[in-house]
């Protein structure tokens, strides 16, 4: 057996130890890389981030690199579980731990916070995200002209608000956003910036979007986790008996699915028009452009038990005059919505997501939301 084969076999045995079968940082399965200075097994994407911190992490391929005997022993003596107990000893419950599906800036700042800044090694220390107020400049996209301009944002735990000002020394804010209506989600591709963050909130029961970024990845991720910390504080007041495990999923959330479909109007005689759709749990919103501030319309998706349903295809006799042919019929107690997708794969994916939402039981808050929807529409 060659030395390289012996090395691969030894590392493979260590990989079979509990916790080493998934990336230590993002949870991706079957990690193919290791940090021989930190003693963790990581995926290809995270290995690229580790490589950018050479003073902390020395990265090697499990299959292609030459490993010294003492490095293999170090990996065996440490490994993902032990190193997580050290570097993730005190991660605050609101801090967002990215998965392999999340964007680069979230993963990079998580890895830097863990190993470079060692933010989470000491239980009981005060975290920067818990200052109660955050004040700073973010680049914000103009609602009408699409230009990104510097705007002052102020987050206040005491007031439970996020405000933004068009001028740094302006007395009155341009908008006052209640933190309990905010959702924040990273959207680098849609915004066209690696640090792009979409902040969605409710204004007069309508959804409003603002799009921001900061040149510093650390700063935009700090804003994101500050918002989550303030939201958790408010949820603990609103639901005093609830556990952290129940409250954390109510903080910011990624959209279930986004993309283009074509839709026709309520009489189903109008032409099918291309729209950008966002599925945010039970709210299906559609926009003329992905970066619009306001949705052109919203559809509430209730449960199947209450008359909501989804079927692939369009009703017989529908005049489909759009470019796309893969239809979807969305049924609510009040009307049918007809959509078309570009491909069958996209059609099946939308149907699957709609169906999963409708299978889930509705919470008391969702019944309230449904009633508001019916009142508004």
Residue, then its C-alpha position, 0 to 999 in steps of 0.5 A: x500500500x502506498x503512503x498516499x493510500x495509507x493517508x487516505x485510509x487513516x483520514x477516512x477512519x477519522x471521518x467516520x467518527x461522530x460529527x466528522x461526516x458533515x462540514x464543521x461550519x455549514x453542515x454540508x455532507x461529506x466534507x472533502x477538506x480538513x484544517x490541519x491547524x484547527x482540527x476540523x473537517x470542512x466542505x470545498x466552499x468553506x475551505x475557500x474561506x479558511x484559505x483566506x485566513x492563513x494565519x488561523x487555518x491551514x487547509x488540505x485536501x483529504x484526497x490530494x494533499x500530503x499529510x504528515x503523521x502528526x497532522x493526522x494524529x491532530x485531526x484524530x485527537x480533535x475533530x468537529x465535535x470537540x472543536x465546536x464545543x470550543x469555538x461554538x461554546x457560547x453562540x447566542x440563540x438569535x445569532x444566525x448559523x448559516x447552512x450550506x444553502x446560504x450565501x457567501x457573506x453569511x458563511x464567511x462572517x460566521x467562520x471569521x467570528x468563530x475562529x479569527x475573532x473567537x467571539x463564541x468561546x467564552x460563556x457569559x460575555x457581552x455580545x456586540x449585537x446586544x447593545x440595544x441600539x445600532x446607528x450607521x450608514x447603509x447604501x439603500x436603493x432608491x424606490x423610484x430611480x433605482x440608485x443606491x445612496x448612503x442613508x442613516x439607519x437607527x435600530x432601537x430596542x427601547x422603541x422597537x423600531x428601525x428608522x432611516x433618514x435621507x440626510x445624516x442630521x435630518x430631524x425626522x426619519x423617512x420611515x419608522x419600521x416596527x421591528x416585529x414586522x421585519x423580515x431580513x434576508x440576504x439577496x446578493x444575486x437579486x440586489x447585484x451586490x455580495x452583501x445585499x440585504x432585503x428588508x421586508x416589513x408591513x406598512x398598513x398591512x401591505x408588504x414593503x421592500x427596501x434593499x440595502x448593502x454595506x461594503x463591509x461583510x462584517x458590518x452587514x452581517x452585524x446589522x442582520x444579527x442586531x435585528x435578530x437580537x432586538x426581535x428576540x427581545x420583543x418576542x420574549x415580551x410578547x410570548x412570555x411562556x415560549x422557549x427559545x426553540x419556539x421563538x428563534x424560527x419567528x426571527x428572520x427567515x429565508x423565502x421559500x421560493x422566488x422566481x418568474x411566472x406568468x399570470x392572468x387576471x381574475x376574469x382570466x381573459x386578460x393576457x398572461x403577463x410575466x411577474x416576479x413571485x416571492x413565496x414567504x411562507x403563507x404570503x405569495x407576492x408578485x411584482x413587476x420587477x424583482x426590486x420593486x418596493x411594493x407588490x402588485x398583489x398578494x395571495x394568502x395560502x391557507x390550509x387544504x382543510x379550509x378550501x385551498x388547493x394547487x394543481x398542475x395544469x390550467x382548467x380546460x378551455x383556458x386561453x393561454x396566450x403567454x410565452x410559457x405553457x406549464x400551467x398551475x391552478x391555485x385555488x382559494x375559497x374566493x377565486x382561482x389564480x392561474x400561472x404558467x412556468x417556463x419549464x416543467x421542472x419549475x412548475x413542479x417545484x412551485x407546486x411542491x412548495x405551494x402544496x407543502x405550505x397548504x398541508x401545514x396547520x395554521x397558527x392563531x396568528x395566521x388565521x388573523x392574517x387570513x382575516x385581514x387579507x380577506x378584509x383588504x382584498 
